[in-house]
Amino acid sequence: MKVNEKIVILGASVFAEEVADIVTQIGDCEVVGFVEGINRDRCKETLLGLPIVWIDDVCKLQNGCHG
């Protein structure tokens, strides 16, 4: 399967997991990470095995993503 779009999800809570599940069902999209803007400690963790980055550091996930 060829991935045409890489997706960064703004948020890192339970709802973000649900959004990631929907994105993966699209077929040609891939979730590459999550963005946190409330609790910086969440950035020490992963969500679904993917990085969680602080909102000010979102550029770390830009490789291959469209703005």
C-alpha positions as CSV (number, residue, x, y, z in Angstrom):
1,M,0.0,0.0,0.0
2,K,1.4,3.4,-1.0
3,V,1.0,6.2,1.6
4,N,0.2,9.5,-0.1
5,E,-0.5,11.6,2.9
6,K,1.1,11.8,6.3
7,I,-1.1,13.1,9.1
8,V,-0.3,14.8,12.4
9,I,-3.2,14.8,14.8
10,L,-3.6,17.8,17.0
11,G,-4.3,16.3,20.4
12,A,-3.1,13.3,22.4
13,S,-6.1,12.1,24.3
14,V,-8.6,9.3,23.9
15,F,-10.4,11.1,21.1
16,A,-7.0,11.4,19.2
17,E,-6.8,7.6,19.3
18,E,-10.2,7.4,17.7
19,V,-9.3,9.9,15.0
20,A,-6.1,7.9,14.3
21,D,-8.2,4.8,13.9
22,I,-10.4,6.5,11.3
23,V,-7.3,8.0,9.5
24,T,-5.8,4.5,9.2
25,Q,-9.0,3.2,7.6
26,I,-8.7,5.8,4.8
27,G,-6.0,3.6,3.2
28,D,-3.6,6.1,1.7
29,C,-3.0,8.1,4.9
30,E,-0.6,7.4,7.7
31,V,-0.6,9.0,11.2
32,V,3.0,10.0,12.0
33,G,2.4,11.7,15.5
34,F,0.3,13.6,17.9
35,V,0.6,17.2,19.2
36,E,0.0,18.1,22.8
37,G,-0.7,21.7,24.0
38,I,-1.9,21.3,27.6
39,N,0.3,18.8,29.5
40,R,4.0,18.9,28.5
41,D,4.6,15.7,30.5
42,R,2.6,13.7,27.9
43,C,5.4,14.4,25.4
44,K,7.6,11.9,27.4
45,E,5.2,9.2,26.3
46,T,4.0,7.7,23.0
47,L,0.4,7.2,21.8
48,L,-0.2,4.1,19.7
49,G,3.5,3.8,19.4
50,L,3.9,7.2,17.8
51,P,5.6,10.3,19.2
52,I,3.7,13.1,21.1
53,V,5.3,16.4,20.6
54,W,4.7,19.8,22.3
55,I,2.8,22.2,20.2
56,D,5.8,24.6,19.9
57,D,7.9,21.7,18.6
58,V,5.5,20.5,15.9
59,C,8.1,21.2,13.2
60,K,9.8,18.0,14.4
61,L,7.0,16.1,12.7
62,Q,7.0,18.1,9.5
63,N,9.2,15.7,7.4
64,G,7.0,14.5,4.6
65,C,3.8,16.3,6.0
66,H,1.8,19.0,4.2
67,G,0.8,22.2,6.1
